[in-house]
Amino acid sequence: MANGADALAFAAEVRVDLVLLDINLPGLDGFAIHDLLRGREGTKTVPILFMTAGRHDAEFARRGVRGHIAKPFDLDDLLARVASALALGNGLATLGRGDGRGLPTDG
């Protein structure tokens, strides 16, 4: 997608199973997109996996996001996290804190 508005339009037209979301996007940022997706009936339980190079712990905590993929990320870690989120459904709302590589821990 070229920007956040395109991503929102796509999610409204097509059933999505998972959203990989960067924080820094043109137009709407990743947090705004997260909030809008959570407010929609069709996407409020879709797992959202944030990918970011920055530290956004306060914003993640405020939204109940308990993990993310840290950039640069390892492809195997990303694939494991995607598989876990898909297996759990709305997995990112229930996973433990990330371990720095974006993988869940028991914390």
C-alpha positions in Angstrom: 0.0 0.0 0.0 1.2 3.5 -0.7 -0.2 5.0 2.5 -2.4 4.5 5.5 -5.6 5.6 3.7 -5.0 3.0 1.0 -4.5 0.3 3.6 -7.8 1.2 5.3 -9.7 1.2 2.0 -8.2 -2.2 1.2 -9.2 -3.6 4.6 -12.7 -2.4 4.1 -13.0 -4.2 0.7 -11.2 -7.4 1.4 -11.3 -9.8 4.4 -7.9 -9.7 5.9 -6.5 -12.3 8.3 -3.5 -10.3 9.5 -2.2 -6.7 9.2 1.6 -6.0 9.1 1.8 -2.4 10.1 4.7 0.1 10.2 4.4 3.1 12.5 5.8 5.7 10.1 3.6 6.0 7.1 2.6 8.9 4.9 -0.7 10.4 5.9 -2.2 8.4 8.7 0.5 6.8 10.9 0.4 3.2 12.0 -1.2 4.0 15.4 -4.1 5.9 13.7 -4.6 3.0 11.3 -4.6 0.5 14.3 -7.2 2.6 16.1 -9.4 2.8 13.1 -9.2 -0.9 12.4 -10.0 -1.7 16.0 -13.1 0.5 15.7 -14.5 -1.3 12.7 -16.7 -4.3 13.1 -15.0 -6.3 10.4 -11.4 -5.7 11.6 -11.6 -5.2 15.3 -10.3 -8.7 16.0 -7.8 -9.0 13.1 -4.3 -9.5 14.5 -2.1 -6.5 13.9 1.7 -7.0 13.9 3.6 -3.7 14.3 7.1 -3.4 12.7 9.2 -0.5 13.9 12.7 0.6 14.4 11.7 3.0 17.2 10.7 2.6 20.8 7.0 3.1 21.2 6.3 1.3 24.5 3.9 3.9 25.9 1.8 4.0 22.7 1.8 0.2 22.5 0.7 -0.1 26.2 -2.0 2.5 25.7 -3.5 0.4 22.9 -3.0 -3.0 24.6 -0.4 -4.1 22.0 2.1 -6.4 23.8 4.6 -7.1 21.2 6.1 -6.0 17.9 8.8 -6.9 15.4 11.9 -4.7 15.8 13.6 -3.5 12.7 15.8 -4.7 11.2 14.1 -8.0 11.7 15.1 -11.6 10.9 12.9 -13.2 8.3 12.5 -16.4 10.4 11.4 -14.4 13.4 8.9 -12.5 11.3 7.5 -15.7 9.9 7.2 -17.3 13.3 5.4 -14.3 14.7 3.0 -14.2 11.7 2.3 -17.9 12.2 1.7 -17.4 15.9 -0.6 -14.4 15.4 -2.6 -16.3 12.8 -2.9 -19.4 15.0 -4.1 -17.4 17.9 -6.5 -15.2 16.0 -6.3 -11.9 17.7 -2.9 -13.1 19.1 -1.2 -9.8 19.6 -3.8 -8.7 22.2 -2.9 -11.8 24.3 0.7 -12.5 23.6 3.3 -11.6 26.3 5.8 -8.9 25.9 8.2 -9.1 23.0 11.7 -10.4 23.6 13.4 -7.6 21.6 13.2 -9.6 18.4 9.4 -9.3 18.4 8.8 -12.8 19.7 6.5 -13.4 22.7 7.9 -14.2 26.1 6.1 -15.0 29.3 6.4 -11.5 30.8 
